[in-house]
Amino acid sequence: MVTYIFDGSFAGLLTAVFDSYALRHHEVVLVTRQEYQPAFSGTVCEIRSDEEKAARVWKGLEKKIGGRQCHKLYTVYLSEDTDAFRHLFGYARYLFDNGGDRLRDYGNSHVLAVEGYAKKVSRERHRMKAFVRFKKASNGLYFAVITPDFNVLPLIGDHFKNRYADQKWLIYDRRRQLGMYYDLHQVCEVKPEAVTAASVSVQAEVTLDETDELYTSLWQDYFKSTSITERKNLKLHLRHVPKRYWKYLPEKGF
Amino acid sequence: MSERIREKLRILADAAKYDVSCASSGSNRKNTAKGIGDTGSGICHSYTEDGRCVSLLKILLTNHCIYDCAFCVSRSSNDVKRAAFTVEEVVSLTMNFYRRNYIEGLFLSSGIFKNADYTMERMLRVVKKLRLEENYNGYIHLKTIPGASEEMVTEAGLYADRMSINLEMPTEAGLKMLAPEKSHEEVRRELGVIRNKSLQLSDERKVIRSVPKFVPAGQSTQMVVGATPESDMEIMYIADHFYKSFSLKRVYYSGYIPISADTRMPVIGTSPPLIRENRLYQTDWLMRFYGFEIKELLNGDFPDLDPAIDPKLSWALRNPAFFPVDVNTAAYHAILRIPGIGVASARKIVSARKFGRLHAYQLRKIGIAFNRAQHFMRYADSPVQLNEKDPAVIRQTILNNSQSKFRNGLNGQLTLF
């Protein structure tokens, strides 16, 4: 059993797959540097992210399972979960060893787990398409702040670009300090300017468009009126809109 | 100004909420020329406290109505506040909600004022303004007004993604009793107009690519269940007939919520038939996605669904000869008939078994409802069983070992909290 320590990047993960073949390690435990805790025994191997090695593994995977399935693997990586990283590692090795058609071998634990994580991330991506609520600023910008469970912001840019082609918008992931901004031409990633620890963070005040409050309350009214009290079923309601999402939703009083 | 529009929205959203359809999927309208909106697989932007999806801004243009249908909250004899939106108001509500990502689109219905064509013409003005002036490509579900002229309905089809007209009651007799001005014949006529035009245009599209879109998300209808004394068999046979003759995308079943003191219907305060509604939807799904014929599920010997168990399990218990099905060898459609295995799991099983026989631990992980399915299937390590199990025993075992969301509702026991 060999422990691989990698930096948590996608390239690092792919490099680990490459190295495991180069070094002929069959039994590998993958761990990120952040989570690594030295053990008494066992071999430890530090993986250095290498773009070239990563690209070779990625190309090999694309050849075996196609671009679409590879994209799915990338979405699994966005779950930011070490267990998912381990399954991706195992998945890649399983397919390289046994052939690309194994991607439908749902009896295998890696294949099934990767499908499961892909579904989880996809569900969160879908929720962000649904639960993002824009506010309109006085300068015409529509903006929203989110804190998704997984890093799904890169996956929803195109959706909002196709939908809101004639309005400027900004979606900001507060947890990961990453934003997507559309300027009527293209979507680009934006990051807040680095703030030194000493400087007091000043919350920039945004002035809202004068009609914004009216439409927020109209939406809240609508939400109330469209509910049928005789059929009230809060258990079902909570299953569809878990409480952690309420912070996005003006109709839930936020 | 803002108070007035808020009141209108409250009245006209409240009156529209009994239309259950909120689907926003199935259309393929794409954003053109840097306009706003596009449609795709549909998104539920929120859920009401009764657990229904909020995908569309569902409103009536007005709740003034010349008809007096006993089951309808906007009936002319009902003493409720009346209101009417202007065309501009509906358009600006839709656009502003859409731009803030509150909704997928607009669901526009209306009470009938003056006459059918007058009402339809106003609704047509709303959708035309949205599509032609606002360059809006989001979803539009338009209710066809019964009795509207063919030209008007056909023109609306050029701008709407989905159109629907409600059967209201499952049988003609029931409808005649509660809504003498309406008839199923009328519904057939309107559904037929859209169906024929759709067929005609899709034929033309094969030759000329630029033929305009026409109701790309198809048609749907709705029936109220539990207001009149139909059996489940009658309801589902009607649904099946409409699915087949008008290629409907959906039939909705709406459990009747008493809103009237009319003695011909359940009294106010009676709880809506939620279990029955659920079982009807399950039957509908079995018809559309599981390859069941409706006469297998409901027939003269078995005219009403069993409220205690789902219709697929019920069918399985009535047909023990079909089981057990071996998941490692049986055809896909046979696996689909095993209670506890759905479409996604059945597909996974068929793919996975190419790489080796499937065992219990794998089937559990794939996500089937193993406790239910085990009585009806064989797998690589299934226990040896000599005699056939009695369906009545299986039924009791499953009921004892499972938790139904309706358990409390069925035995009438009150929950403590």
Interface residues (C-beta under 8 A of the other chain):
Chain A: R102 R104 D105 Y106 G107 N108 S109 L112 H126 K129 A130 F131 V132 R133 F134 K135 K136 Y142 A144 N162 R163 Y164 A165 D166 Q167 L184 T211 L214 Y215 S217 L218 W219 D221 Y222 F223 K224 S225 T226 S227 I228 T229 E230 R231 K232 N233 L234 K235 L236 H237 R239 H240 V241 L249 E251
Chain B: S2 I5 R6 L9 R10 A13 D14 A16 K17 Y18 K30 N31 K34 G35 I36 G37 D38 I43 C44 H45 S46 Y47 T48 E49 D50 G51 R52 C53 V54 L57 K58 L93 N96 F97 R99 R100 N101 Y102 N135 G255 I257 S271 P272 L274 K348 I349 S351 A352 R353 K354 F355 G356 L358 H359 Q362 K365 I366 K405
